[in-house]
Amino acid sequence: MDILILTCSIILILLGIVGSFLPVLPGPLTSWGGLLLIHYHTLVPQDNKFIWITFGVALVIFILDYFIPALGAKKFGGTKYGSYGATIGLFIGLISPIPFGILIGPFLGAYTGELINDNSNKKKALNSAIGSLIGFLGGVFIKLCASLVFLFYFCAIIWNHLVSAILN
């Protein structure tokens, strides 16, 4: 049972790191699930305050992730068409065989969305696309940092457990 819980926790932590890049997985929340699972293991001391604080962090990042790309596009003069285009471009970029499709997709999607909205203003469309890309990259960076911090805590918990088991 110990191996199963440890394995599932590791899988959740790693899926959370992957989820920092993929919009179909909520990165930090998935990593937090790995922390939660290992904390409710009988051999690891429970720290409910830690679990609630890390959950709050993961939840705030999850919610912000929906606003950051849109804020980036808005800051650079984008409209909802650019935001929709960036989201569609992200999904297309994920499944495309193009290298760096996950970066190119939102950029081209926002650009196309803005051109659909106002075909005559190519500069505004380009600015929106740049803003959308910056927002997307900012969201990825925040999610990745949180998931890596959760991985660090996970490793520290396991390390402390192993050291305690060896010394006792």
Order of alpha helices (4+ residues) and beta strands (2+ residues): alpha-alpha-alpha-alpha-alpha-alpha
